[in-house]
Amino acid sequence: MNVHEQHRGRFVVRPQRDDATVVLQVEGDLDVLTAPTLGTYLDIALADAPKTLIVDITGVGFLSSAGISMLVETHRLTERGGISLRVVADGPATARPLRMMKIDEIIDLYPTLADAQSGTKPQ
């Protein structure tokens, strides 16, 4: 796995690739200022056409509508390309707004990275 980090204030994206899976671990505030940085990482990840793309936002302390829109757009692109998008979100800053906006009805949410990697959704 190769790991590169992009630091933007408190915002960090750590991409990892293992076989046919790309994992983007995101930390910090995902808002209108940082969503374009995540978008760049998503574009790069999708250009490699992985079988599975996991976006781990458990390290995100604030998730704005811009961040949510980025995830919805990524879902649209992955669905069209036959790529499995799995979002790791747990807690009030990430899972709660996604569930409140019913994003969990279109994007597969997982509580842990291990669950997302195995594809095991909790009951």
Protein Blocks (a to p, Z undefined) as FASTA:
>chain_A
ZZddddehjaccddddehjaccdddedjddfklmmmmmmmmmmmmmnopabdcddfklpc
bdcfklmmmmmmmmmmmmmnopacddddedjklmmmmmmnommmmpccdfbfklmmnopa
cZZ
